[in-house]
């Protein structure tokens, strides 16, 4: 029972600590303060940041001009290659059409071979049944050839 009052007192002190810490830090975050010895890069607009920006502005503008010139050069190259690009697309489409035709022919040929084999197997099964029933002609007949069913 002696532990319970101590636990309650400890919990009350632990709850009061954040309140005390908040009261000690009640300064305005937007209030002026001592400048840092280095530039963090995200200061608010001020004469100091304007002066820092003015130092690097010519280099930034030169880099922007160089990037725009590179983009313009790439655009000119793309325009020149556009006719070749269109020709390449047309050649690819023609190749795909020819390939598709070949695939269709292969599928038709395979379907015909598949049907010929199935028909030959069906006739062979009938031949086996007839042979088992004692029909000698069916037993002596050659095995059906799928090539004959095309």
CNS distance restraints for C-alpha pairs under 8 A (distance, minus, plus):
assign (resid   1 and name CA) (resid   5 and name CA) 7.66 0.50 0.50
assign (resid   2 and name CA) (resid   6 and name CA) 7.05 0.50 0.50
assign (resid   3 and name CA) (resid   7 and name CA) 6.19 0.50 0.50
assign (resid   4 and name CA) (resid   8 and name CA) 6.26 0.50 0.50
assign (resid   5 and name CA) (resid   9 and name CA) 6.20 0.50 0.50
assign (resid   6 and name CA) (resid  10 and name CA) 6.13 0.50 0.50
assign (resid   7 and name CA) (resid  11 and name CA) 6.16 0.50 0.50
assign (resid   8 and name CA) (resid  12 and name CA) 6.29 0.50 0.50
assign (resid   9 and name CA) (resid  13 and name CA) 6.29 0.50 0.50
assign (resid  10 and name CA) (resid  14 and name CA) 6.12 0.50 0.50
assign (resid  11 and name CA) (resid  15 and name CA) 6.19 0.50 0.50
assign (resid  12 and name CA) (resid  16 and name CA) 6.24 0.50 0.50
assign (resid  13 and name CA) (resid  17 and name CA) 6.33 0.50 0.50
assign (resid  14 and name CA) (resid  18 and name CA) 7.78 0.50 0.50
assign (resid  15 and name CA) (resid  19 and name CA) 7.54 0.50 0.50
assign (resid  16 and name CA) (resid  20 and name CA) 6.34 0.50 0.50
assign (resid  17 and name CA) (resid  21 and name CA) 6.20 0.50 0.50
assign (resid  18 and name CA) (resid  22 and name CA) 6.12 0.50 0.50
assign (resid  19 and name CA) (resid  23 and name CA) 6.43 0.50 0.50
assign (resid  20 and name CA) (resid  24 and name CA) 6.61 0.50 0.50
assign (resid  21 and name CA) (resid  25 and name CA) 6.71 0.50 0.50
assign (resid  22 and name CA) (resid  26 and name CA) 6.62 0.50 0.50
assign (resid  27 and name CA) (resid  31 and name CA) 7.85 0.50 0.50
assign (resid  39 and name CA) (resid  43 and name CA) 7.65 0.50 0.50
assign (resid  43 and name CA) (resid  49 and name CA) 6.91 0.50 0.50
assign (resid  44 and name CA) (resid  49 and name CA) 7.45 0.50 0.50
assign (resid  45 and name CA) (resid  49 and name CA) 5.97 0.50 0.50
assign (resid  45 and name CA) (resid  50 and name CA) 6.89 0.50 0.50
assign (resid  46 and name CA) (resid  50 and name CA) 6.13 0.50 0.50
assign (resid  47 and name CA) (resid  51 and name CA) 6.07 0.50 0.50
assign (resid  48 and name CA) (resid  52 and name CA) 6.35 0.50 0.50
assign (resid  49 and name CA) (resid  53 and name CA) 6.02 0.50 0.50
assign (resid  50 and name CA) (resid  54 and name CA) 6.01 0.50 0.50
assign (resid  51 and name CA) (resid  55 and name CA) 6.55 0.50 0.50
assign (resid  52 and name CA) (resid  56 and name CA) 7.01 0.50 0.50
assign (resid  53 and name CA) (resid  57 and name CA) 5.85 0.50 0.50
assign (resid  54 and name CA) (resid  58 and name CA) 7.79 0.50 0.50
assign (resid  56 and name CA) (resid  60 and name CA) 6.31 0.50 0.50
assign (resid  57 and name CA) (resid  61 and name CA) 6.13 0.50 0.50
assign (resid  58 and name CA) (resid  62 and name CA) 6.12 0.50 0.50
assign (resid  59 and name CA) (resid  63 and name CA) 6.15 0.50 0.50
assign (resid  60 and name CA) (resid  64 and name CA) 6.17 0.50 0.50
assign (resid  61 and name CA) (resid  65 and name CA) 6.19 0.50 0.50
assign (resid  62 and name CA) (resid  66 and name CA) 6.17 0.50 0.50
assign (resid  63 and name CA) (resid  67 and name CA) 6.18 0.50 0.50
assign (resid  64 and name CA) (resid  68 and name CA) 6.21 0.50 0.50
assign (resid  65 and name CA) (resid  69 and name CA) 6.11 0.50 0.50
assign (resid  66 and name CA) (resid  70 and name CA) 6.18 0.50 0.50
assign (resid  67 and name CA) (resid  71 and name CA) 6.25 0.50 0.50
assign (resid  68 and name CA) (resid  72 and name CA) 6.16 0.50 0.50
assign (resid  69 and name CA) (resid  73 and name CA) 6.15 0.50 0.50
assign (resid  70 and name CA) (resid  74 and name CA) 6.18 0.50 0.50
assign (resid  71 and name CA) (resid  75 and name CA) 6.12 0.50 0.50
assign (resid  72 and name CA) (resid  76 and name CA) 6.22 0.50 0.50
assign (resid  73 and name CA) (resid  77 and name CA) 6.26 0.50 0.50
assign (resid  74 and name CA) (resid  78 and name CA) 6.08 0.50 0.50
assign (resid  75 and name CA) (resid  79 and name CA) 6.14 0.50 0.50
assign (resid  76 and name CA) (resid  80 and name CA) 6.27 0.50 0.50
assign (resid  77 and name CA) (resid  81 and name CA) 6.13 0.50 0.50
assign (resid  78 and name CA) (resid  82 and name CA) 5.85 0.50 0.50
assign (resid  79 and name CA) (resid  83 and name CA) 7.86 0.50 0.50
assign (resid  81 and name CA) (resid  85 and name CA) 5.92 0.50 0.50
assign (resid  82 and name CA) (resid  86 and name CA) 6.15 0.50 0.50
assign (resid  83 and name CA) (resid  87 and name CA) 6.24 0.50 0.50
assign (resid  84 and name CA) (resid  88 and name CA) 6.09 0.50 0.50
assign (resid  85 and name CA) (resid  89 and name CA) 6.27 0.50 0.50
assign (resid  86 and name CA) (resid  90 and name CA) 6.25 0.50 0.50
assign (resid  87 and name CA) (resid  91 and name CA) 6.15 0.50 0.50
assign (resid  88 and name CA) (resid  92 and name CA) 6.14 0.50 0.50
assign (resid  89 and name CA) (resid  93 and name CA) 6.20 0.50 0.50
assign (resid  90 and name CA) (resid  94 and name CA) 6.24 0.50 0.50
assign (resid  91 and name CA) (resid  95 and name CA) 6.18 0.50 0.50
assign (resid  92 and name CA) (resid  96 and name CA) 6.15 0.50 0.50
assign (resid  93 and name CA) (resid  97 and name CA) 6.18 0.50 0.50
assign (resid  94 and name CA) (resid  98 and name CA) 6.22 0.50 0.50
assign (resid  95 and name CA) (resid  99 and name CA) 6.08 0.50 0.50
assign (resid  96 and name CA) (resid 100 and name CA) 5.98 0.50 0.50
assign (resid  97 and name CA) (resid 101 and name CA) 6.26 0.50 0.50
assign (resid  98 and name CA) (resid 102 and name CA) 6.34 0.50 0.50
assign (resid  99 and name CA) (resid 103 and name CA) 6.17 0.50 0.50
assign (resid 100 and name CA) (resid 104 and name CA) 6.17 0.50 0.50
assign (resid 101 and name CA) (resid 105 and name CA) 6.26 0.50 0.50
assign (resid 102 and name CA) (resid 106 and name CA) 6.18 0.50 0.50
assign (resid 103 and name CA) (resid 107 and name CA) 6.17 0.50 0.50
assign (resid 104 and name CA) (resid 108 and name CA) 6.23 0.50 0.50
assign (resid 105 and name CA) (resid 109 and name CA) 6.14 0.50 0.50
assign (resid 106 and name CA) (resid 110 and name CA) 6.01 0.50 0.50
assign (resid 107 and name CA) (resid 111 and name CA) 6.06 0.50 0.50
assign (resid 108 and name CA) (resid 112 and name CA) 6.25 0.50 0.50
assign (resid 109 and name CA) (resid 113 and name CA) 6.25 0.50 0.50
assign (resid 110 and name CA) (resid 114 and name CA) 6.00 0.50 0.50
assign (resid 111 and name CA) (resid 115 and name CA) 6.17 0.50 0.50
assign (resid 112 and name CA) (resid 116 and name CA) 6.14 0.50 0.50
assign (resid 112 and name CA) (resid 150 and name CA) 6.82 0.50 0.50
assign (resid 113 and name CA) (resid 117 and name CA) 6.13 0.50 0.50
assign (resid 113 and name CA) (resid 146 and name CA) 7.65 0.50 0.50
assign (resid 113 and name CA) (resid 150 and name CA) 7.29 0.50 0.50
assign (resid 114 and name CA) (resid 118 and name CA) 6.18 0.50 0.50
assign (resid 115 and name CA) (resid 119 and name CA) 6.03 0.50 0.50
assign (resid 116 and name CA) (resid 120 and name CA) 6.12 0.50 0.50
assign (resid 116 and name CA) (resid 146 and name CA) 5.07 0.50 0.50
assign (resid 116 and name CA) (resid 147 and name CA) 6.96 0.50 0.50
assign (resid 116 and name CA) (resid 148 and name CA) 7.76 0.50 0.50
assign (resid 116 and name CA) (resid 149 and name CA) 4.86 0.50 0.50
assign (resid 116 and name CA) (resid 150 and name CA) 5.70 0.50 0.50
assign (resid 117 and name CA) (resid 121 and name CA) 6.12 0.50 0.50
assign (resid 117 and name CA) (resid 145 and name CA) 7.98 0.50 0.50
assign (resid 117 and name CA) (resid 146 and name CA) 4.85 0.50 0.50
assign (resid 117 and name CA) (resid 149 and name CA) 7.69 0.50 0.50
assign (resid 118 and name CA) (resid 122 and name CA) 6.14 0.50 0.50
assign (resid 119 and name CA) (resid 123 and name CA) 6.27 0.50 0.50
assign (resid 119 and name CA) (resid 146 and name CA) 7.45 0.50 0.50
assign (resid 119 and name CA) (resid 149 and name CA) 6.98 0.50 0.50
assign (resid 120 and name CA) (resid 124 and name CA) 6.08 0.50 0.50
assign (resid 120 and name CA) (resid 144 and name CA) 5.39 0.50 0.50
assign (resid 120 and name CA) (resid 145 and name CA) 6.23 0.50 0.50
assign (resid 120 and name CA) (resid 146 and name CA) 5.27 0.50 0.50
assign (resid 120 and name CA) (resid 149 and name CA) 6.91 0.50 0.50
assign (resid 121 and name CA) (resid 125 and name CA) 6.16 0.50 0.50
assign (resid 121 and name CA) (resid 144 and name CA) 7.42 0.50 0.50
assign (resid 122 and name CA) (resid 126 and name CA) 6.43 0.50 0.50
assign (resid 123 and name CA) (resid 127 and name CA) 6.14 0.50 0.50
assign (resid 123 and name CA) (resid 144 and name CA) 6.91 0.50 0.50
assign (resid 124 and name CA) (resid 128 and name CA) 6.19 0.50 0.50
assign (resid 124 and name CA) (resid 143 and name CA) 6.46 0.50 0.50
assign (resid 124 and name CA) (resid 144 and name CA) 6.04 0.50 0.50
assign (resid 125 and name CA) (resid 129 and name CA) 6.23 0.50 0.50
assign (resid 126 and name CA) (resid 130 and name CA) 6.15 0.50 0.50
assign (resid 127 and name CA) (resid 131 and name CA) 6.13 0.50 0.50
assign (resid 127 and name CA) (resid 138 and name CA) 5.49 0.50 0.50
assign (resid 127 and name CA) (resid 139 and name CA) 7.27 0.50 0.50
assign (resid 128 and name CA) (resid 132 and name CA) 6.14 0.50 0.50
assign (resid 128 and name CA) (resid 138 and name CA) 7.30 0.50 0.50
assign (resid 128 and name CA) (resid 139 and name CA) 7.26 0.50 0.50
assign (resid 129 and name CA) (resid 133 and name CA) 6.30 0.50 0.50
assign (resid 130 and name CA) (resid 134 and name CA) 6.67 0.50 0.50
assign (resid 130 and name CA) (resid 135 and name CA) 5.69 0.50 0.50
assign (resid 130 and name CA) (resid 138 and name CA) 5.95 0.50 0.50
assign (resid 130 and name CA) (resid 139 and name CA) 7.68 0.50 0.50
assign (resid 131 and name CA) (resid 135 and name CA) 5.05 0.50 0.50
assign (resid 131 and name CA) (resid 136 and name CA) 6.30 0.50 0.50
assign (resid 131 and name CA) (resid 137 and name CA) 7.75 0.50 0.50
assign (resid 131 and name CA) (resid 138 and name CA) 5.18 0.50 0.50
assign (resid 131 and name CA) (resid 139 and name CA) 4.80 0.50 0.50
assign (resid 135 and name CA) (resid 139 and name CA) 6.69 0.50 0.50
assign (resid 136 and name CA) (resid 140 and name CA) 6.17 0.50 0.50
assign (resid 137 and name CA) (resid 141 and name CA) 5.98 0.50 0.50
assign (resid 144 and name CA) (resid 148 and name CA) 7.78 0.50 0.50
assign (resid 145 and name CA) (resid 149 and name CA) 7.42 0.50 0.50
assign (resid 146 and name CA) (resid 150 and name CA) 7.28 0.50 0.50
